[in-house]
Amino acid sequence: MQEKVAHSNSGVEVGIKCSCGSKDCVELVATGSGLNKSARILSSSHKTQLYIPQDENIKVDTKEIFFLYQQNDELCVRLANNAITAIVNLIMNLIRVSDPDMVILGGSIISDGFLYSKILDRLNKTATRFVTNVIVLNQLDPNIAGLLGAAAVASEEYSVYKRTELKSSNAQ
């Protein structure tokens, strides 16, 4: 998720205060680190078999959350449903605001496909009918997606720099 988009309101109440000043941003509900924080906050009020390490530097395993979701673990069902709701809300808001041809989902918690079908099932079919090239799952390896994004930004910045440099030399 791009940084600014990830700080949109998720529409889910967990009670996590974000560094951006908002509460319950999509990032805090629907990312690996967000699921970790949510699990720690919600574990006191939900039955669970999920292993939550005492050491906060050790993250809760999202694969275990999804496995336990399938076993109807109360906390894991809540965590996964919160993530699905947050992503669906974000997609629907982006569609309403920007009218994209395509929505591409990716990242470590989406890439295994577990949440993808659940997200598609919950999207409003009437609102998404104009997304002509559908909502697709990114085929990039989530372990290098961040590197590719950084390289694309660097490449664009370099292009802007070169165009500016060229204009400056032509103006002289």
Secondary structure, DSSP 8 states (H G I E B T S, - for coil): --HHHHTSB-S-----B-TTS-BSBHHHHHSHHHHHHHHHHHGGGS-------SSTTS---HHHHHHHHHTT-HHHHHHHHHHHHHHHHHHHHHHHHH--S-EEE-STTTTTSHHHHHHHHHS-HHHHTT-TT-EEE--S-HHHHHHHHHHHHHHHHHHHHHHHHHHHHHH-
